[in-house]
Amino acid sequence: MTDLAALEARIRRLEDIEEIRTLRNAYHACINDGRYSEIADLFTDDARVVLGYLATYEGRAAIDT
């Protein structure tokens, strides 16, 4: 891998981490603000949400209920 390719890979990784952080913050903001109807919009159609022993939701439609 060239130095430029390695740098591009590092930047992409940092950008991915920041996108995940932003998504997580948006999720928690929806919960904290009681904007539950907006939560499903944060997920893809094939998302899987596992809330420990409480519940597991498969797919966006299940998350929206």
C-alpha positions in Angstrom: 0.0 0.0 0.0 1.4 3.4 -0.9 1.7 6.2 1.6 -1.2 8.0 -0.1 -3.4 4.9 -0.1 -2.6 4.3 3.6 -3.4 7.9 4.4 -6.7 7.7 2.5 -7.6 4.5 4.3 -6.9 6.2 7.7 -9.0 9.2 6.8 -11.9 6.9 5.6 -11.6 5.0 8.9 -11.8 8.3 10.9 -14.7 9.5 8.9 -16.5 6.2 9.4 -15.9 6.5 13.2 -17.3 10.0 13.2 -20.4 9.0 11.2 -21.1 6.3 13.8 -20.6 8.7 16.6 -23.0 11.2 15.0 -25.6 8.4 14.5 -25.3 7.2 18.1 -25.7 10.8 19.3 -28.8 11.2 17.2 -30.3 8.0 18.5 -29.7 9.1 22.1 -31.1 12.5 21.4 -34.3 11.0 20.1 -34.6 8.8 23.2 -33.8 11.7 25.6 -36.1 14.1 23.9 -39.0 11.6 23.5 -38.9 11.7 19.7 -39.5 8.0 19.4 -41.1 8.3 16.0 -37.9 9.5 14.5 -35.7 6.6 15.7 -36.6 4.2 12.8 -35.4 6.8 10.3 -31.9 6.4 11.7 -31.7 2.7 10.6 -31.4 0.8 7.3 -34.2 -1.6 6.2 -32.1 -4.6 7.3 -31.1 -3.2 10.7 -31.0 -5.4 13.8 -31.3 -3.8 17.3 -30.4 -5.8 20.3 -31.4 -4.4 23.7 -29.7 -7.0 25.8 -32.2 -9.3 27.5 -35.1 -6.9 26.9 -35.7 -7.3 23.2 -34.3 -7.8 19.7 -35.8 -6.0 16.7 -35.2 -7.2 13.2 -35.7 -4.7 10.3 -36.8 -1.1 10.2 -40.5 -2.0 10.5 -40.0 -3.8 13.8 -37.9 -0.9 15.1 -40.6 1.5 14.3 -43.2 -0.2 16.5 
